[in-house]
Amino acid sequence: MFPVTFDRSVTMFLLARIEREDGLLDRAALEQVYIREYLGDMHQMDRRIQEQSLSGNIHVEQGRIHITAQGKRVLEGGRIIGGWFGADPRFLDAAAVR
């Protein structure tokens, strides 16, 4: 559990960058570091697509990403558990973003 948590943690990534640039970053600069390094250089989107495809939660067909029945069950379980702990619903339900 811990290796996965640290590998995926945006918070840990940001804390490490803040530590490296202690006092030199403002909010806008930190956002740019996140976009450039975390999403760009570290290819986090590619990693997540590959991981979720391998786990069976999505499948990619002609470059388009589709959720599987298993992926829907994972989300539903996440919504239930997230509700118990008051998690931000925007992470688990796209309708909550609107």
N, CA and C of each residue as an Amber inpcrd file, in Angstrom:
protein
   294
   0.8080000  -1.2000000   0.0000000   0.0000000   0.0000000   0.0000000
   0.8510000   1.2640000   0.0000000   1.8520000   1.3240000   0.8430000
   2.6590000   2.5360000   0.9160000   3.4080000   2.8510000  -0.3710000
   4.0430000   1.8810000  -1.0330000   4.7270000   2.2420000  -2.2900000
   3.7750000   2.8470000  -3.3230000   2.5860000   2.2940000  -3.4400000
   1.6150000   2.8270000  -4.4050000   1.1840000   4.2250000  -3.9850000
   0.9370000   4.4240000  -2.7050000   0.5120000   5.7330000  -2.2100000
   1.5630000   6.7870000  -2.5240000   2.8190000   6.5020000  -2.2630000
   3.8690000   7.4840000  -2.5210000   4.1190000   7.6580000  -4.0150000
   4.0150000   6.6010000  -4.7890000   4.2300000   6.6960000  -6.2240000
   3.1900000   7.5930000  -6.8820000   1.9680000   7.5640000  -6.4100000
   0.8780000   8.3130000  -7.0260000   0.6190000   9.6610000  -6.3760000
   1.2510000   9.9440000  -5.2890000   0.8700000  11.0860000  -4.4860000
   1.3250000  12.4160000  -5.0850000   0.3670000  13.1940000  -5.5190000
   0.6650000  14.5380000  -5.9950000   1.1970000  15.3670000  -4.8300000
   0.6290000  15.1600000  -3.6570000   1.0680000  15.9050000  -2.4790000
   2.5470000  15.6730000  -2.1940000   2.9870000  14.4260000  -2.2260000
   4.4000000  14.1340000  -1.9610000   5.2910000  14.7500000  -3.0330000
   4.8700000  14.6760000  -4.2860000   5.6190000  15.2990000  -5.3800000
   5.7720000  16.8000000  -5.1120000   4.6550000  17.4550000  -4.7910000
   4.6950000  18.8990000  -4.5700000   5.5540000  19.2610000  -3.3640000
   5.4310000  18.4990000  -2.2800000   6.2670000  18.7680000  -1.1060000
   7.7510000  18.6510000  -1.4310000   8.1180000  17.6530000  -2.2250000
   9.5280000  17.4740000  -2.5970000  10.0270000  18.6470000  -3.4410000
   9.1810000  19.1650000  -4.3350000   9.5860000  20.3000000  -5.1690000
   9.6740000  21.5700000  -4.3330000   8.7510000  21.7290000  -3.3900000
   8.8080000  22.8860000  -2.4950000  10.0800000  22.8210000  -1.6570000
  10.4260000  21.6230000  -1.1840000  11.6600000  21.4570000  -0.4140000
  12.8670000  21.8510000  -1.2620000  12.8920000  21.3850000  -2.5180000
  14.0220000  21.6670000  -3.4140000  14.1580000  23.1640000  -3.6840000
  13.0480000  23.8550000  -3.8450000  13.0580000  25.2800000  -4.2190000
  12.6350000  26.1700000  -3.0520000  12.8730000  25.7300000  -1.8510000
  12.3640000  26.3520000  -0.6310000  12.3180000  27.8800000  -0.7100000
  11.0900000  28.4100000  -0.7300000  10.8820000  29.8470000  -0.7380000
  10.9430000  30.5110000  -2.0980000  11.2870000  29.7730000  -3.1430000
  11.4310000  30.3730000  -4.4760000  10.1830000  30.2570000  -5.3350000
   9.2480000  29.4180000  -4.9340000   8.0530000  29.1810000  -5.7480000
   6.8490000  29.9100000  -5.1730000   6.0360000  30.4500000  -6.0800000
   4.7090000  30.8900000  -5.6710000   3.7110000  29.8860000  -6.2430000
   2.4300000  30.1170000  -6.0690000   1.4120000  29.1670000  -6.5180000
   1.4890000  28.9020000  -8.0130000   1.6320000  29.9500000  -8.8090000
   1.6860000  29.7990000 -10.2710000   2.9140000  28.9990000 -10.7040000
   4.0420000  29.2620000 -10.0880000   5.2700000  28.5330000 -10.4360000
   5.1600000  27.0650000 -10.0410000   4.5550000  26.7880000  -8.8860000
   4.3750000  25.4030000  -8.4580000   3.4430000  24.6670000  -9.4130000
   2.4160000  25.3420000  -9.8730000   1.5080000  24.7330000 -10.8550000
   2.2500000  24.3950000 -12.1440000   3.1240000  25.2680000 -12.5870000
   3.8960000  25.0030000 -13.7960000   4.8580000  23.8360000 -13.6030000
   5.4670000  23.7300000 -12.4220000   6.3340000  22.5820000 -12.1130000
   5.5150000  21.2990000 -12.1880000   4.3110000  21.3310000 -11.6250000
   3.4330000  20.1620000 -11.6550000   3.1040000  19.7510000 -13.0910000
   2.7090000  20.7020000 -13.9010000   2.3480000  20.4040000 -15.2930000
   3.5560000  19.9000000 -16.0690000   4.6700000  20.6060000 -15.9690000
   5.8650000  20.2720000 -16.7440000   6.5120000  18.9650000 -16.2750000
   6.7190000  18.8380000 -14.9660000   7.4440000  17.6730000 -14.4640000
   6.5470000  16.4650000 -14.2260000   5.5120000  16.6410000 -13.4120000
   4.6830000  15.4990000 -13.0160000   3.9020000  14.9460000 -14.2000000
   3.1700000  15.8070000 -14.8770000   2.3690000  15.3380000 -16.0090000
   3.2120000  15.1380000 -17.2600000   4.1730000  16.0290000 -17.4980000
   4.9790000  15.9750000 -18.7140000   6.1600000  15.0220000 -18.6150000
   7.2090000  15.4590000 -17.9550000   8.4660000  14.6970000 -17.8950000
   8.3010000  13.3040000 -17.2890000   7.4170000  13.1870000 -16.3020000
   7.2520000  11.9050000 -15.6180000   6.1670000  11.0270000 -16.2650000
   5.5250000  11.5320000 -17.2970000   4.5420000  10.7680000 -18.0900000
   3.4820000  10.0910000 -17.2240000   2.9590000  10.8170000 -16.2540000
   2.0010000  10.2240000 -15.3320000   0.7030000   9.7830000 -16.0200000
   0.2550000  10.5130000 -17.0270000  -0.9690000  10.1060000 -17.7230000
  -0.7490000   8.7720000 -18.4370000   0.3730000   8.6300000 -19.1260000
   0.6780000   7.3560000 -19.7890000   0.7620000   6.2140000 -18.7860000
   1.3830000   6.4820000 -17.6430000   1.5030000   5.4520000 -16.6070000
   0.1410000   5.0220000 -16.0910000  -0.7540000   5.9940000 -15.8460000
  -2.0790000   5.6640000 -15.3280000  -2.9040000   4.9100000 -16.3670000
  -2.8150000   5.2900000 -17.6310000  -3.5540000   4.5790000 -18.6800000
  -3.0580000   3.1450000 -18.7860000  -1.7570000   2.9510000 -18.7830000
  -1.2000000   1.6040000 -18.8680000  -1.6100000   0.7700000 -17.6510000
  -1.5090000   1.3480000 -16.4840000  -1.8460000   0.6360000 -15.2540000
  -3.3260000   0.2510000 -15.2190000  -4.1990000   1.1660000 -15.5760000
  -5.6280000   0.8710000 -15.5310000  -6.0520000  -0.0920000 -16.6380000
  -5.3540000  -0.0560000 -17.7480000  -5.6030000  -1.0180000 -18.8140000
  -5.1780000  -2.4190000 -18.3690000  -3.9970000  -2.5180000 -17.7770000
  -3.5030000  -3.8080000 -17.2900000  -4.3830000  -4.3720000 -16.1770000
  -4.9460000  -3.5000000 -15.3580000  -5.7860000  -3.9650000 -14.2590000
  -7.2000000  -4.3040000 -14.7120000  -7.5520000  -3.9370000 -15.9400000
  -8.8640000  -4.2800000 -16.4770000  -9.9530000  -3.2510000 -16.2160000
  -9.5770000  -2.0790000 -15.7390000 -10.5740000  -1.0490000 -15.4640000
 -10.9370000  -0.2260000 -16.6980000 -10.0480000  -0.2070000 -17.6670000
 -10.3040000   0.4830000 -18.9350000  -9.7620000  -0.3720000 -20.0680000
 -10.1760000  -0.0480000 -21.2930000  -9.5070000  -0.6090000 -22.4550000
  -9.3990000   0.5010000 -23.4960000  -8.3330000   0.4410000 -24.2760000
  -8.0660000   1.4510000 -25.2900000  -8.3100000   0.8150000 -26.6450000
  -9.1460000   1.4590000 -27.4340000  -9.4960000   0.9620000 -28.7580000
  -9.3690000   2.1080000 -29.7460000  -8.4690000   1.9550000 -30.7100000
  -8.2020000   2.9800000 -31.7190000  -7.9100000   4.3340000 -31.0720000
  -7.1350000   4.2990000 -30.0090000  -6.7280000   5.5090000 -29.3180000
  -7.7620000   6.0820000 -28.3590000  -8.9550000   5.5120000 -28.3330000
 -10.0180000   5.9960000 -27.4410000 -10.0620000   5.1380000 -26.1880000
 -10.2660000   5.7780000 -25.0590000 -10.2520000   5.0950000 -23.7720000
 -11.6810000   4.8380000 -23.3210000 -11.9640000   3.5960000 -23.0040000
 -13.3040000   3.1730000 -22.5710000 -13.2190000   2.5600000 -21.1800000
 -14.2390000   2.8270000 -20.3510000 -14.2920000   2.1970000 -19.0370000
 -14.9360000   0.8160000 -19.1880000 -14.4670000  -0.1280000 -18.4200000
 -15.0260000  -1.4820000 -18.4410000 -16.0410000  -1.6220000 -17.3090000
 -16.7620000  -2.7470000 -17.3270000 -17.7010000  -3.0320000 -16.2380000
 -16.9520000  -3.0790000 -14.9070000 -15.7700000  -3.6630000 -14.9150000
 -14.9600000  -3.7040000 -13.6910000 -14.6120000  -2.2930000 -13.2380000
 -14.2210000  -1.4210000 -14.1600000 -13.9000000  -0.0400000 -13.8210000
 -15.0810000   0.6790000 -13.1990000 -16.2860000   0.4140000 -13.7230000
 -17.4900000   1.0130000 -13.1420000 -17.7120000   0.5190000 -11.7150000
 -17.4390000  -0.7670000 -11.4840000 -17.5830000  -1.3070000 -10.1250000
 -16.5590000  -0.6800000  -9.1720000 -15.3440000  -0.4730000  -9.6670000
 -14.3090000   0.1680000  -8.8440000 -14.7660000   1.5690000  -8.4460000
 -15.2970000   2.3250000  -9.4060000 -15.7870000   3.6670000  -9.1010000
 -16.9390000   3.6420000  -8.1080000 -17.8680000   2.7350000  -8.3040000
 -19.0010000   2.6460000  -7.3890000 -18.5350000   2.3310000  -5.9700000
 -17.6080000   1.3930000  -5.8480000 -17.0470000   1.0900000  -4.5280000
 -16.3430000   2.2960000  -3.9360000 -15.6160000   3.0180000  -4.7640000
 -14.9440000   4.2270000  -4.3040000 -15.9160000   5.2920000  -3.8370000
 -17.0320000   5.4100000  -4.5420000 -18.0520000   6.3860000  -4.1420000
 -18.6480000   6.0370000  -2.7770000 -18.8860000   4.7670000  -2.5660000
 -19.4400000   4.3320000  -1.2800000 -18.4430000   4.6090000  -0.1540000
 -17.2210000   4.1350000  -0.3300000 -16.1980000   4.3250000   0.7080000
 -15.8730000   5.8030000   0.8840000 -15.7720000   6.5280000  -0.2270000
 -15.5100000   7.9640000  -0.1420000 -16.5910000   8.6880000   0.6350000
 -17.8400000   8.2520000   0.4570000 -18.9440000   8.8540000   1.1990000
 -18.8090000   8.6670000   2.6970000 -18.3080000   7.5250000   3.0980000
 -18.1140000   7.2520000   4.5260000 -17.1440000   8.2520000   5.1560000
 -16.1450000   8.6610000   4.3660000 -15.0740000   9.5080000   4.8930000
 -15.1670000  10.9570000   4.4350000 -16.2350000  11.3030000   3.7380000
 -16.4160000  12.6840000   3.2990000 -15.4340000  13.1070000   2.2180000
 -15.0270000  12.1660000   1.3690000 -14.0890000  12.4890000   0.2870000
 -14.7410000  13.4410000  -0.7150000 -13.9380000  14.2380000  -1.3570000
 -14.4230000  15.1790000  -2.3660000 -15.0420000  14.3840000  -3.5130000
 -16.3390000  14.5280000  -3.7650000 -17.0060000  13.7180000  -4.7950000
 -16.5160000  13.9960000  -6.2090000 -15.8590000  15.1210000  -6.4350000
 -15.3710000  15.4340000  -7.7860000 -14.3200000  14.4380000  -8.2700000
 -13.6700000  13.7410000  -7.3560000 -12.6760000  12.7500000  -7.7500000
 -13.3080000  11.4370000  -8.1880000 -14.5370000  11.2130000  -7.8170000
 -15.1850000   9.9260000  -8.0730000 -16.4180000  10.0000000  -8.9480000
 -16.9060000  11.2030000  -9.2020000 -18.1490000  11.3520000  -9.9580000
 -18.0440000  12.5790000 -10.8590000 -17.9060000  12.3530000 -12.1530000
 -17.7520000  13.4600000 -13.1010000 -18.9530000  14.3960000 -13.0600000
 -20.1290000  13.8920000 -12.7260000 -21.3200000  14.7360000 -12.6430000
 -21.1760000  15.7750000 -11.5310000 -20.3930000  15.4930000 -10.5150000
 -20.2020000  16.4250000  -9.4040000 -19.3850000  17.6390000  -9.8120000
 -18.6590000  17.5530000 -10.9300000 -17.8180000  18.6480000 -11.3910000
 -18.6610000  19.7710000 -11.9710000 -19.7890000  19.4330000 -12.5510000
 -20.6290000  20.4380000 -13.2080000 -21.1410000  21.4170000 -12.2790000
